[in-house]
């Protein structure tokens, strides 16, 4: 499944947040959106997911305009994991993940729905939490539950808004490895808004660097994460080392 963003622009109260954004995401690709605060990373994720309506341009899924799909069909294609999940659900973990099956459920929950939820919990390594209440869990565990709910939708494109924010190093790596495993398995594509350039470098096929509401640079991590780009976009001097895997590792030095 191919996702295409064409000349997308969005703003609030006359203030531009995104201007003329165009990019493509192919099947089995992981794309990271990077850039300083206010560059429009989360806004772009929300425009793709139809949470926000672009003022110009459009999003296409296999040539079909996403805005014209009905909600049920769109939810079968697109899964969304927000930056944080509030403690608003007085439900067990199993029930919350089952909510991800809503686009597929007819009059009642089927054995297939139950099986997919159980498989998702097992895949995420959180089956032990199935009967616990969501508000009893840690931040990292909650993030995994939010991802499990999105995966239970069986989406073809997964949108993640800063999936590692407020997580410790262990949970950051666990979440990112799960995303990478899914994508490399050919099941989904992933688009992530990321702050951590080194995680983006390690787990992305392509990086989209945003500055001043536009795309500043786009390409593979090695071509995008160079000292000149980091200085121009973030205002920080840095040293970039290429590790044994050929991925760039960014060491920030001093603000300009």
Buried (B, 14 or more C-beta within 10 A) or exposed (E): BBBBBBEBBBBEEEEBBBBBBEBBBEBBBBBBBBBBEEBBBBBBBBBBBBBBEBEBBBBBBEEEEBEEBEEEBBBBBBBBBBBEBEEEBEBBBBBBBBBBBBBBEEEEBEEEBEEBBBEBBEBBEBBEBBEBBBEEBEEBBBBBBBBBBBBBBBBBBBBBBBBBBEBEEEBBBBBBEBBBEBBEEEBBBBBBBBBBBBBBBBBBBBBBBBBEBBBBBBEBBBEBBBBEBBBBBBEBBBEBEEEEEEBBBBEEEEEE
